[in-house]
Amino acid sequence: MIKENNQMYKIAIIDKGTELFSILDEQKDVYKYYSWVHFKSINKLIDTKFDENFSLYVINDTIINHESFDIKNLNDFKEIIPRLFIISPDNWYRDRLLKNQLMSKILNKPFRLNYFVKMIDETLKSQDKKKLSTIKIGSYMLKPSEKKIISKSNIKILLTDIELKILVKLGQHDGEYVKKEELSKQVWGIKNSDHTHTLQTHIYRLRKKLLSKFGDKLLIKSKIGKYSLKY
């Protein structure tokens, strides 16, 4: 993948074995825009409480064949992050996975490494385009390219660059609380407590904008060190 902004994508490899991860790790100089993190089970990933910002989950069917696998565990995954399932065509779990639509794409075994990376490229490009076009927040539409948020009744609010970044981050978490450090990273590129007061100021102004146009239909909630959207 050719990246104009040199963005690094962190990808979780969820695989009971280590062969795939080892091959990818050996090729890290070739696929320099990707970093790979290995988890031996979905539960191991869930135990991290999703503190790491992954762009994609790659799930090998070695965990499906393991007796402790439960499809319900996949529901703990954040919906905004795409998934690529590597699975044998005759795997008994294949139909259930397709029916539940719990992944973005399926890659059939056997496969070539370059085709695997191509599928990752396509999945992430598609995800990037979605992020740039429209983000749905309840009945509101956030349009990053136009720097505005629009209500169902077509009431529009123009946003500053920082206000837009704050809403994008909060909107992606679908009502869940986001740590102020994560918001600072979204806005300024680093997790820095020095920006706490500045962040609070921007959120205060954004709250006033939302309240003046949308009333109490879209609110920024807060608790110690965290923010979320209520709609």
C-alpha positions as CSV (number, residue, x, y, z in Angstrom):
1,M,0.0,0.0,0.0
2,I,1.3,3.4,-0.9
3,K,0.6,5.9,1.8
4,E,0.9,9.7,1.1
5,N,1.0,10.5,4.8
6,N,3.1,7.6,6.0
7,Q,0.3,6.4,8.3
8,M,1.1,3.2,10.2
9,Y,-1.6,0.6,10.5
10,K,-1.6,-1.7,13.5
11,I,-3.1,-5.1,12.8
12,A,-4.1,-7.7,15.3
13,I,-3.3,-11.3,14.2
14,I,-5.6,-13.6,16.2
15,D,-4.2,-17.1,15.7
16,K,-3.6,-20.1,17.9
17,G,-0.4,-20.8,16.0
18,T,2.5,-18.5,15.3
19,E,3.4,-19.4,11.7
20,L,1.5,-16.5,9.9
21,F,2.6,-13.9,12.4
22,S,6.3,-15.1,12.2
23,I,6.2,-14.8,8.4
24,L,4.7,-11.3,8.5
25,D,7.1,-10.2,11.2
26,E,10.0,-11.4,9.0
27,Q,8.6,-9.3,6.1
28,K,8.2,-6.1,8.2
29,D,10.7,-4.2,6.1
30,V,8.7,-5.0,3.0
31,Y,5.3,-4.2,4.5
32,K,6.6,-1.1,6.3
33,Y,3.2,0.6,6.8
34,Y,1.9,-2.3,8.8
35,S,2.8,-3.4,12.3
36,W,1.6,-6.8,13.5
37,V,0.6,-7.9,17.1
38,H,-0.1,-11.5,17.8
39,F,-2.9,-12.8,20.1
40,K,-3.4,-16.6,20.7
41,S,-7.1,-16.1,21.3
42,I,-9.9,-13.6,21.1
43,N,-10.1,-13.5,24.9
44,K,-6.4,-12.4,25.0
45,L,-7.3,-9.5,22.8
46,I,-10.4,-8.7,25.0
47,D,-8.2,-8.8,28.1
48,T,-6.3,-5.7,26.7
49,K,-9.6,-3.8,26.9
50,F,-8.9,-2.6,23.4
51,D,-6.4,0.0,24.7
52,E,-4.3,-0.4,21.5
53,N,-5.6,1.3,18.4
54,F,-5.9,-1.5,15.8
55,S,-7.0,-0.8,12.2
56,L,-7.9,-4.4,11.4
57,Y,-8.5,-7.8,13.1
58,V,-7.2,-10.8,11.2
59,I,-8.8,-13.9,12.6
60,N,-7.4,-17.4,11.7
61,D,-9.8,-20.3,11.9
62,T,-7.3,-22.1,14.2
63,I,-9.1,-20.4,17.0
64,I,-12.5,-21.6,15.7
65,N,-11.3,-25.1,15.7
66,H,-10.2,-24.7,19.3
67,E,-12.9,-26.0,21.7
68,S,-13.0,-22.8,23.8
69,F,-14.0,-20.6,20.9
70,D,-17.4,-18.9,21.2
71,I,-19.0,-16.8,18.4
72,K,-20.4,-14.5,21.1
73,N,-16.9,-13.4,21.9
74,L,-16.8,-11.6,18.6
75,N,-19.6,-9.2,19.7
76,D,-17.0,-7.7,22.1
77,F,-15.2,-6.3,19.1
78,K,-15.7,-2.6,18.3
79,E,-17.9,-2.4,15.3
80,I,-15.9,0.4,13.6
81,I,-12.9,-1.9,13.1
82,P,-13.1,-4.3,10.1
83,R,-12.2,-8.0,10.3
84,L,-10.6,-10.4,7.9
85,F,-11.3,-14.1,8.5
86,I,-8.9,-16.7,7.2
87,I,-10.9,-19.9,6.9
88,S,-10.9,-23.3,5.2
89,P,-13.7,-23.7,2.6
90,D,-15.0,-26.7,4.4
91,N,-14.8,-25.3,7.9
92,W,-18.0,-26.2,9.8
93,Y,-18.2,-22.6,11.3
94,R,-18.1,-20.8,7.9
95,D,-21.9,-20.6,7.3
96,R,-22.5,-19.3,10.9
97,L,-19.9,-16.6,10.4
98,L,-21.4,-15.5,7.1
99,K,-24.9,-15.5,8.6
100,N,-23.9,-13.3,11.5
101,Q,-21.9,-10.9,9.3
102,L,-19.2,-10.6,11.9
103,M,-16.3,-9.8,9.6
104,S,-15.6,-7.6,6.6
105,K,-14.1,-10.2,4.4
106,I,-13.3,-13.9,4.2
107,L,-10.0,-15.2,2.8
108,N,-10.0,-18.9,1.8
109,K,-7.2,-21.2,2.5
110,P,-4.7,-21.9,1.0
111,F,-3.6,-18.4,-0.1
112,R,-0.5,-16.6,-1.2
113,L,1.0,-14.0,1.1
114,N,0.8,-11.2,-1.5
115,Y,-2.9,-11.9,-2.0
116,F,-3.4,-11.8,1.8
117,V,-1.7,-8.3,1.9
118,K,-3.7,-7.2,-1.1
119,M,-7.0,-8.0,0.8
120,I,-5.7,-6.0,3.8
121,D,-4.9,-3.1,1.5
122,E,-8.4,-3.1,0.0
123,T,-10.1,-3.5,3.4
124,L,-8.2,-0.5,4.9
125,K,-8.6,1.7,1.8
126,S,-12.4,1.0,1.9
127,Q,-12.4,1.9,5.7
128,D,-10.4,5.1,5.1
129,K,-12.9,6.2,2.4
130,K,-15.8,5.6,4.8
131,K,-14.1,7.7,7.5
132,L,-13.6,10.5,5.0
133,S,-17.2,10.5,3.7
134,T,-19.9,10.4,6.4
135,I,-20.0,9.3,10.0
136,K,-23.5,8.5,11.4
137,I,-24.1,9.7,14.9
138,G,-27.6,8.7,15.9
139,S,-29.9,10.6,13.5
140,Y,-27.1,13.1,12.7
141,M,-24.6,13.0,9.8
142,L,-21.1,14.1,10.4
143,K,-19.3,15.1,7.2
144,P,-15.6,15.5,7.8
145,S,-14.8,16.6,4.2
146,E,-17.3,19.5,4.6
147,K,-16.5,20.2,8.3
148,K,-20.1,20.1,9.3
149,I,-22.7,18.1,11.2
150,I,-26.3,17.9,9.9
151,S,-29.5,17.0,11.7
152,K,-32.3,14.9,10.3
153,S,-34.2,18.2,9.7
154,N,-31.2,19.6,7.8
155,I,-30.0,22.0,10.5
156,K,-26.2,22.4,9.9
157,I,-23.4,23.4,12.2
158,L,-20.0,24.4,10.8
159,L,-17.1,23.0,12.8
160,T,-13.5,24.1,13.4
161,D,-10.8,21.6,12.6
162,I,-10.4,20.7,16.3
163,E,-14.2,20.4,16.9
164,L,-14.4,18.1,13.9
165,K,-11.6,15.8,15.2
166,I,-13.3,15.7,18.6
167,L,-16.6,14.7,17.1
168,V,-15.0,12.1,14.7
169,K,-13.3,10.4,17.7
170,L,-16.4,10.5,19.9
171,G,-18.7,9.4,17.0
172,Q,-16.6,6.4,16.2
173,H,-17.1,5.1,19.7
174,D,-20.9,5.0,19.5
175,G,-21.7,6.5,22.9
176,E,-18.8,4.9,24.8
177,Y,-16.6,7.0,26.9
178,V,-13.2,8.1,25.4
179,K,-10.3,9.0,27.6
180,K,-9.1,12.6,27.3
181,E,-5.6,11.3,26.4
182,E,-7.1,9.6,23.4
183,L,-8.9,12.7,22.4
184,S,-5.7,14.7,22.7
185,K,-4.0,12.2,20.5
186,Q,-6.7,12.6,17.9
187,V,-6.5,16.4,17.9
188,W,-2.8,17.0,18.5
189,G,-1.2,13.7,17.6
190,I,0.2,13.0,21.1
191,K,-1.2,11.9,24.4
192,N,-0.2,14.9,26.6
193,S,-1.7,16.1,29.8
194,D,-0.5,19.6,28.9
195,H,-3.4,19.9,26.4
196,T,-6.1,19.0,29.0
197,H,-7.2,22.6,29.7
198,T,-7.1,23.4,26.0
199,L,-9.2,20.3,25.2
200,Q,-11.7,21.3,27.9
201,T,-12.0,24.8,26.3
202,H,-12.7,23.4,22.8
203,I,-15.3,20.9,24.2
204,Y,-17.0,23.7,26.1
205,R,-17.3,25.7,22.9
206,L,-18.5,22.7,21.0
207,R,-21.1,21.9,23.6
208,K,-22.5,25.4,23.3
209,K,-22.7,25.1,19.5
210,L,-24.6,21.7,19.7
211,L,-26.9,23.0,22.4
212,S,-27.8,26.2,20.5
213,K,-28.7,24.3,17.3
214,F,-29.8,20.8,18.4
215,G,-31.0,21.5,22.0
216,D,-30.5,18.5,24.2
217,K,-30.8,16.0,21.4
218,L,-27.0,15.7,21.0
219,L,-24.9,16.2,24.1
220,I,-21.3,15.7,25.1
221,K,-21.2,13.9,28.4
222,S,-18.3,13.8,30.7
223,K,-17.0,12.0,33.8
224,I,-13.6,12.1,35.4
225,G,-11.1,12.1,32.5
226,K,-13.5,10.9,29.8
227,Y,-16.0,12.1,27.3
228,S,-18.8,10.6,25.3
229,L,-21.8,11.5,23.0
230,K,-25.4,11.1,24.1
231,Y,-28.1,11.1,21.4
